[in-house]
């Protein structure tokens, strides 16, 4: 049930009308919980049981951790939670990958091993709800929050349909207090929530799917057929596609939650205006980057263990972040590259302590180079194999005659991306709310009306799943 589908529109309207019709806060929460499980069942009915099992397990374990009188017992219960959650995630997401690599390892030594394929279907959203659930038990273990006594509230925290399948990874400390207190969405929340949904759908349907995806998909299917200008346009197109696809989903999720009166954190803040690689990760997939920082990088030692260990921890954390995206060596490479950039950035800061003056040529060149490196680093993220990735890199410097030239769709996509980067730079420190206030009600209405017209014009095509649904 895609956010950008007519089926979801009917589902949402029915749930929303029922939400307003029910008299008590408890009945409203039970409705949202039931709706969330129906929403998930529409994706993968057999795996509803896994979601429910993880929910019951972590709710019970968190209560036991909260009640435990000794640190040893609390630690044992936390390890049990980590083992169960990561074990389930590991089996479904990495089981076949690990088996294939084990077979390849044995084959390198001349040993033939041909087991029955595992034929595992990845439960949608498992990476997101596993990390959300783990953050809860870890926070309870750290005594940062108390374990909730309400199973309904906790189950709704894990499964609330706006964030269930592709985030943002919402923390229990933010969402559980909102479920605990009866709330009625204000007119401003409903209005802004609808505006975010419209903007998110335009980003997905019009920009990601109609403008950027066709160019990127055609190129990555056979990169060796394209000339260098067309290849560069296509590589830039995927930068646009991945941003508008995922950011569009996040805006829809935030808007849907807000229409019910609940606040989610921002997940993107103009990432292509980043002035450094660390700045990029403060702006891109914020809920994941902060999760990795708080529950992995800092516990490993963070900045407290000396320079060399800090660099190792940075690279290790980003490799795990890459693996979180999928069971592929290409994601490992993508994470390792970003970890290396962060480590090299730390080294560079120590060697060059003088800041670059704002607005200087060196300053602008640095911003441009950061964007280009990030764009090139999307290649292993998008490529399905090292062979494809090398073919893409080779095509970027290929100027032979007879290859596919730069066509209008690719040129349009490249122009749209540079407009996006310009927009990000202009609004680097602004939020959408600030932009809306500056526009005023009249111009905001005009902008949203144009968005609705664009949605109507482009809604007749195929419905494409959000990229991050596969993670």
N, C-alpha and C positions, 0 to 999 in steps of 0.2 A: 504494500500500500504506500505508494510514493506520495510525498508532499505535493508534487506537481501533477497529480492525477485527479480526475473527476471523482473517483471512488473515495479518495481521502477527503475531498471537499464535502461530500455527503456525510461521511463518517464524522468529521469535525462539527458540522452544523447540528447533527443529531445529538452529539455529546454536549455541545455548548448549550443547546436549548434545554436539555435535561438538567444540566448543571444549574441553570438559573431557576428551573422549576422546582427542584428539590428543596425542602424546607430547612434541613439541618446541615451543619458543617460535616458531621460524621457521614451522612448519606452522600454528600457531595464528594467526599474523599473516596468512599467506596465506589461511587460511579467512575471516578477518574482511574481508580485501580483496575476495575473491571474493563474499562475502555482500553487501558494500556495493555492488558493481557490479550484482549481481542485484536488490538493493533499488532502485537507481536505474533500472535497465532496466524495472522494473515500472511506473515513472512515465512515462518517455519513452524508449523503446528507441532511436529515431534519434539522440538527443543524448548517448548514452554516449560516442560518439566525440569530442564536444567536451570532455567532462570529461577523457577520457584525453589528448587533445591538450594541453590547458592544463596537466595534471599533468606530462607529459613535458617540455613546453617550460620550465616554471618550475623543475623539478628540474635540467635541464641548464643553464639560464641562471644559476641560483644557484651552481652549481659553477664556472661560468666567472667569475662575479663574485668568488667566493672566491679563485680562482687568479690573477685579474688583478693585474698588478704596478703599473699606473698608475691614478690616480683617473679619468682621462678614459675609459679602457676600461671601468672599473666603471660609470661613469655611463652610457655608451653602452648597455651590456648591461641596465642597470636601465630605461632609457628604452624599450628593445625589449620588455622584459617588461610594462611599463605600457601600451605601445601595443597589444600583442597582446591582453592581458587586457581592457583597457577598450574596445578596438575590437570584440571579440567581444560583450562585455556591451552595448555601445552599439548594435550592429546588432540583436541579438535583442530587447533591452528597449526601445530608444528609436527604432529605425529608422522604424516606421510613424508614431510621434508626430511626429518631425522632418519627415517627408514631409508629413503632414497640415498642419502649421503652415506649411511652405513653400508649399503650395498656397493656404492661406488668405492668406498674405502677398502672393502674386502676384495673387490675386483682388481684394485691396484696391486694387490699382493697375489693375484692369480686364484683367488678363492671365489667360486661361483655360489651365489646365494639368491634364490628366487622365491621369496615369500609371496603369499597371496596379497594383492594390493589392499590397502586399508579402506579405500572408497569412502573417505570421510567427507561429509558436507559441513562446511563451516557455519555454525549458528550465527545469524546476523546480529551484529552489535555486541558480541561476546567480549571483545577487547575493551569496549567502552564501559559496559556495566561491571566487568570484573575490576577494572581500575577504580571505578566509583565505589564499589563495595569494599575493596581493600583499603581505600583511604579512610573509610569509616572505622573499620576495626583497628587500624593503626592509630587513628586519632583518639579512639577510646583507650587503647593501650598507653598512649602518651599522656593520658589524663587531660587532653585538650578539650574534649567534649565528654558528656555523660551518655551512656547507652540509653537509647529511647526505650520506654516500656511499651510503646504502641507498635504492634506489628504492622498495622495498616499504614502508619506514617512511614515506617522503614521500607515496606514493600513498595509504596508509592514513590519514595525517594529513588529506589533502584530502577523502577520500571516506568516512570512517568513518560508517556509516549513522545513528547517533544524532543527529549534528549536521549531516548533509549538506544536507538540504533546507530547514531553517529555523533553523539555529544551535543553540546560541550560536556566535558567530564565535570559535573557539578559536585561540589563538596557537601557532605552531610551537614557541616556546620552552617552552611548557607541555606540549605533547602528545608531541613527538618524543623527549624524554628518557624518557618513560614507555614508548614503544614500543621503545626501545633496550635496556632491561633486562628480562629475564624476570620475570614477576610472576604471582602466584596470588591471586585475590580472596579476601579474608578473609571469615569468616562475618558479621562486622559490616558489611562493605561490601555483601555480597549482601543482607542483611536491610534495611539502610537504602536500598539501591538499589530493592528491591521496594516499600518504603514510599513512596518518591518517585514511582515509576511509578503506584502506586494513587492517590496524592493528585493527580498530574497528570491522570490520566484522569477523576477526579471533577470537577476544575476544568473540564475540557473538556466531558465528556458531560453532566454534571448541571447545572453552573452556567452555562457559556458557551452550550451548545446548547439546553438544555431551559428554562432560566429567562430568560436575558437575550436571546438571539438572536431568538426569535419576536416579542418586543415591539419590538426595534429594527428588525427587517426589515420588519414590517408598517408601522411609522411612516415609515421612509425611502422606502417604495414610493409613498406618497401623503401627505406631511406636511400638506398643506392641509386634510385632512379631520378633523384632530384639534384638540381644545381645548387650551388652555395647560397645564392640569395633566397631561393625557395626554402632551403633547409633552415636558414636562420629565421625566416618568417615562421616556419612550423615549430621550431624550438621555442621561439617567443610565444607562439600560440598556446603551447601547453602550459607555460607560466600563467597565461591568462585563464586557461580552462581550469586548472587546479585551484586557482584562487577564487574565481567566481563560482565554481561548483561547490566548494567547501564553505566559503564565506556565505554564499547564498543559503546553504542548508542551515548554517548557524543562525543567520538572521531570522529564518523561518522558525527555528526552534525557540529562539528568544521571544519572537513575536507571539507565537502560540502560547507559551507559558505566561507571558504578560497579559494576554487577553483573559486568562483565568485569574489574574492578580498576583502571579508569582514572578520573581526576578531571577534571571540567570546572569552569569557574568559574561562580559564581552569575550569573544574568542579570536577576534582579529582587530588590529588597529593600524591600518594602512601599512602593511608589511613591506611593500615595495618602495617605501620611503625610508627604509632602514639605513642608518649611517654606519653600521658595523654588523658583523654576524651575530654578536650578542644582542644587539638592538633588534635584529630580525626575529630572534626567538622570543623577544619580549612583545612582539607584534603578531607573530604567526602561531596559530593553534595554541593559544595562550593557556588553555586549560590542560593540555598535555605537557607543555614545556614547564609549567609551574608544578605539575604533578611529579615529573621527573626530577625537578630541582628539590622539592620538599621531601619526597619519599625515597629517592635514590641517591642523588648527587650529594646532598648535605649529610645524610647518614653514612655515606662512604667516607666522608672526611671533608668534602667541599674544599674550601680555601684554607683549611686549618692544618694541613699536613705537609706543607712545603711545596715548592714549585713543581718538582717532577711528579709527585703524586697527584697534585691538582690537575696537571695536564692529562695524566693517565685516567683520572676519574672523569674528566670532561669527555674524553674520547669514549670511554666505556659507557657512560651514561647515554651518549648520542647513538652509539651502536645499539644499545638496548631499545632506544627510541625508534631506531630504524627497524629492528626486528619486530617491535610492536606493530608496525604497519603491515607486515606480512612475512610468510615463510619463504624467503628468497635471498640468495646471496646479493642480489642487486639492492635490496633494502639495507642489508648489512653495509654494503659499500656506501650507499647514500648517507647512512648514519655516521659511518667512520669519516667520511669527507667533512660533514658538518662539525663533528667533534674535533677534527684536525684544524679546521678553520678557527674554532673557538680557542684552541690551545695556541695556535700561531698568533692569534690576536693578542692573547695575554703576553706572549713573548715580545711582540712588537711594541706594546704599550710600555714595557719595561725598558726597551732600547730607545724608544722615541717618546720621551715624556712631555715634549712641548706640544700643546694642542694646535690643530690646524684652524686658522681663523675662518669663521663663518662667511660664506659667500665668495671665498677665494677660488681660483682655478683649481688648486690642489684639492680643496674641499669638495668641489663639484665632481672632479675626476674620481675621487674616492667613492662618492655615492654611486656614480655610474658603474665603476668596477665591481662594487659590492652587488649591484643588481645583476650584472652580466654573469658573475661567478655563481650566484644563486640560480639564475636561469640555466646555466650549463649543468649545475648539479642536479637539476630536475631530470636530466637525461637518464641516469641509472634508476631513478624512481619510476620513470615511465617505460623504459625499455624492459622487455621480458627476458632478455638474456644478454650476456656479455657481447655476443656476436652482434646483436642489434645495436647495443650501445656504441661499439667501435664503428659500426657502419654509419651511425648518426654523426659521430665526431668526424669521420672521414668526409662525409657529405658537406660539412661546414666549410671545408677548404677545397672543394672540388669545382673546377671551372671548365670542365670539358664540354664541347658542343654536343648537341643531341639529347641533353637531359631536360627534364621538365623545368621550365622557367618559372619565374615568379608570377603567379596568376593573381587575378583580382581578389578572390577570397582570402588568399594568404596575405596579400598586401593590406586588405581591410583589417584582418586580424592583427597584423603587426601594428598598424596605426592605432587600433583600439587599445592595444596593450600600452603603447607609449602615452596615449591619453590617460590611461589608468595610472601609470607611473607619475605623470604630471599632476593628476588629481591627488594622488597619495602625498606627493611632496607638498602641494599647496595646503593640504589638510593634515599635515604630519601630526600636529599636537591637538587636533580637534576631534570631536565625536560627531556621530550622525545627529544626535540631539541638538548639539550646538549649531550645526549646519541648518537643521530644520527651523530652529528659533530665528536664525538670521534671515532665512527665506521669508518667514511670516506665513500666516494661514493661507493667504491667497495664492502665493507662488508655490507653496507646498502642495496645495490642492491641484494646481496645474501640473506640477511634476508627477504626482501620483496618478493623475488622469492619463498623462502620456504613458506612464508605466502600464496602466491597465490596457490601453490601446495596443501597446507593443505585445503584451501577453496574449491578447485576443488574436492578433495577427500571426503569432508564432505558435499558438497552442494546438494547431491542427496536425503537427508532425508527431513522430514517434516520441514516446515518453522514455527518457533515459534515467537509469538509477544514478544516485549521487555516487561519486567516486569512492568516498570514504565508507560507503556501505560494505565494501568488500573487506574492510579492516576490522 
